[in-house]
Amino acid sequence: MTAISELATQITKSVKRLPAKQMREVMSFIGYLETNEDASFIEYVNERTRKAVQEKMRGKHFTTLKEFDPSEFEGAAQLNMTVEEIDHECRKMRNEWERAF
């Protein structure tokens, strides 16, 4: 058995012993690891989050992604993603950040 096969077996056995809630956490983490994130996308999300938090604290309207002008951010056009794809990736990341431990 190769080292990778042994590791996969060990992981599988460990996960099988977990309660259902922790199994869902493992699946969430695997989804997080599988997300293809490049530096420009992470920078885009972080900048958008900073602006949204500042706006919310000042009582301003929270801008939805469809209302958002991606040209405000350098590198946003390099994502080669539609607004819907960016929104989907943001929701996945937001869910990861907000999940209970």
PyMOL commands that set and color helices and strands:
alter all, ss='L'
color gray80, all
select helices_A, chain A and resi 3-16+20-34+39-57+65-67+70-72+76-79+83-98
alter helices_A, ss='H'
color red, helices_A
deselect
rebuild
show_as cartoon
